[in-house]
Amino acid sequence: MLVRYEIEKMLIEEDLDVEKLPQIWNDKYEEYLGVRPANDAEGVLQDIHWSQGSIGYFPSYALGSAIGAQLYCHMKKFMDVDALLREGRISVIREYLRDHIHQYGKMKTTRELLMDATGEDFNARYYVRYLEEKYRNLFG
């Protein structure tokens, strides 16, 4: 995501030759991740956001994940979310989200929804904790 952000920033703030995007993408991937995409489909063309003109869209995924991690942590106080997911009983989770989030639509801001649903403002530490736990389980 950092690669995309930096390139989008370059596209907006600088006079960047778009024909150099594949090279810039590959160089940044190699710099940050130690891998070089074998072709443009694995690199700069891996999704449809830029071709749709959705510049600046990707950070919203990170924000959504961070908000989701906070809601997930809070829901675990009231239900065994992991067991419900394993058992395929997502209706319990959906009902909780409907009651605490979905019913409000655009009547509340994201921060208001979080405050009302969890009792606190947005807090990135939940996302950090989620990522640490996830990758510890995956990679030891």
Helices and strands as residue ranges (DSSP letters): H 2-13, G 18-20, H 21-33, H 58-75, H 81-86, H 90-100, G 102-104, H 110-118, H 125-139
